[in-house]
Amino acid sequence: MKKFLALLLSLTMVMVMLASCGGGSNEGSGEGGGEGAIKVGLITLHDENSTYDLNFLNGFQEACEKTGVEPIIKKNVPEGQECYDEAMDLVDQGCKLIFSDSFGHQDFMLQAAKEASDVQFVSCTGDKALVAGVDNYHNAFASIYEGRYLAGVAAGMKLKELQDAGKLKGDKPKMGYVGAFTYAEVVSGYTSFYLGAKSIVPDVTMDVTFTGSWYDETAEKEGANKLIQGGCDLISQHADSMGAPTACEEAGIPDVSYNGSTKSAAPNTYIISSRINWAPFYEYAITAVQNGESFDTNWTGTIDTDSVQLTELNEDVAAEGTADKLEEVKAGLKDGSIHVFDTSTFTVKGEKLDSYKADVEADEKYEHETEVISDGYFHESEYRSAPYFDLQIDGINLLDTAF
Amino acid sequence: MDKSVKEPLIHITKRKMISKKQEWAIRLGSILLALIVCAIITTITTHLNPFSVYASMWEGSFGSERKIWSLLKELSILLMISVALTPAFKMRFWNLGGGGQTMAGVLATTTCMITLGGKVPSGVLIIISLIAALAAGAFWAFIPAFCRAKWNTNETLFTLMMNYVATQIVAYFIIIWESPKGSGKIGVINSSSQAGWLPVIGGKQYLLVVLIAVIVTVAMFIYLKYTKQGYELSVVGESENTARYVGINVGKVIIRTLIICGVICGLTGWLLVAGTDHTMTTTIEAGRGFLGVMVAWLAHFNPLGMILSGLLLVFMSRGAGEISTAFGLNKSFGDILTGVILFFVIGSEFFINYQIHFRKSHRKEAADV
């Protein structure tokens, strides 16, 4: 017995020693990023199985390769104290710049930013940097409402094709939208999508359902099925799983996707997808930190910075002439002749709006304090990077607002 | 002796007594075996050096002072829930509701912090929220205990269902308090005033949590081993009829014990909100109510032993996270390794209780003679 125990102990010791050697060599290879390469961290809510997080991960890898920094990625970090712990661990590992990808991470990133003042923190999609007054804490987003508007145009083209062919389910075109939550980021998204479609088919309406989660494959699929059964001719979504695209493929209903192409999973129904390309922002922020320069507290990417993109157009499903129409509208958005939230294109409770105060300052007061309508349109993402369009416009019907 | 009866190839007998040394040899041996199996799986599926994977798991828990503190915090919270479940299990009352009882404490603390923040001094708020959390946890455990004592309802199902009820109530209140409206998150509570936040002692954010967990664990050890109440509940566990015969009021013992469970879970919920996270989410309890069942069983209901079994589980989960960062592996891979190791650890309990005999070959037998 004693012999066995002794053998066991010595084996364990050998294992531990080997293990620590392994650790040493691993660290060594990690420093291969080049002399003086800085370390940059990324915290994501889920992993590559989520289209949303995958989009961040791809952009991050691309930017890190371009700038020659060493990336450290923490996946599956919940929106709680764990986010602070992981952010501070990245600080301990020597990161000079740390990004997080989910809205709910922001409070914990801010907490870490206050503690590690020599490290730059960016809460992507967050809205508190404007009022936080913490120098090393930033927010970033993109004018994705323009991308969604374009995606809406592609949807409108498809609906027009169905309408002309007499293939609509009802007498008027109707779209369905699966949203995650009911705050401005999602509202801005579905409204711009709707307005894009409306610019092609003026009599279109849209039903919206919410899942109360950013990633819930079952709920998203069920939501899409509910909309399809409710007579929707086309579906789009703002949630991160493959739930809605899969439901559309099974039912043969065209789908306008988000975060990236879902053509491989839905070859017969996928039309197009809009996405934020995060690489330009990452590159901008990383370069600034490399050069010891400061960078924007609120950074908003645009079509011009290549931050707002459309993914491949599926010619098999999309209506004829969609590509040309998209180029035309895109040019209009770029030169300012088209505004997504042009107040002459929508009404709220039957009235055209001339003035609206939005809650731009995300403080504890929740006051709608900033005038955002001027020159005939709603100025989205100009006063801060995160969306603040939270109007319920006519033509959009919310099926449930529990979240 | 002529063998007319065919001896089976393998037969199993219950071990009589086994020394502590042998017990631990079997346990360590099984962990070693598990590591070897994991190494094979790692090499085949990922082509990585298994030793560097193990080293990175070690790094994840002990790589820096902060990681050690995070490990201790996680261990403390898990330990408290495991310890809370223990007296019920000793009584053979299958309390699967540790999660729900913790959520009740979480909700009570959050309610106090949101509704009273800025209206009473922070110190008073801490005390009010503590009392509320303990009461809420106790109440959540009292309901199934009362029904069991009164009407002999099935406590396993009852406590299990109470978890979901608690989580849904929390979800409801998150929608009431969410900020901004519609985001499904309440964010950090009282972030500017820090009203109701537990003080940081000794400059270490999680020290208080660790200290409370140590006190609770030791107190539970003493309660179970040296007090009359601790003895009573183990008698109820052995046989309710015996307990009744010797004059123990079984119903009273059940309710009293479950209230103790609930109070400790409520305390854990209070620590989670006021001490560490300062927010409320539906996932804040993170399945620890179930994990705690495993921790308690692995330690044979010995609170001090739970430090070890809890450490194993926390170590594995932190290691799983670390290898996904270090090697770009999906977190599921870490979970596979955790599963293999737990399988072997739980399996080792079988070999501690039972002995396997193989049929000896006749030739060998002849040689032995």
Interface residues (C-beta under 8 A of the other chain):
Chain A: M1 F4 L5 L8 L11 T12 M15 L18 A19 S20 C21 G22 G23 S25 N26 D47 E48 I72 I73 K74 K75 N76 P78 E79 G80 Q81 D85 M88 D89 D92 F103 G104 Q106 D107 F108 L110 Q111 D127 A180 F181 T182 Y183 A184 E185 V186 V187 G212 S213 D359 A362 E364 Y366 D390 T401 A402 F403
Chain B: K21 Q22 A25 L28 G29 L32 L35 N49 F51 S52 V53 Y54 A55 S56 W58 E59 S64 R66 K67 S70 I175 S179 P180 K181 G182 S183 G184 K185 G187 V188 S191 S192 T276 D277 H278 T279 T281 T283 I284 A286 G321 S324 T325 A326 G328 N330 K331
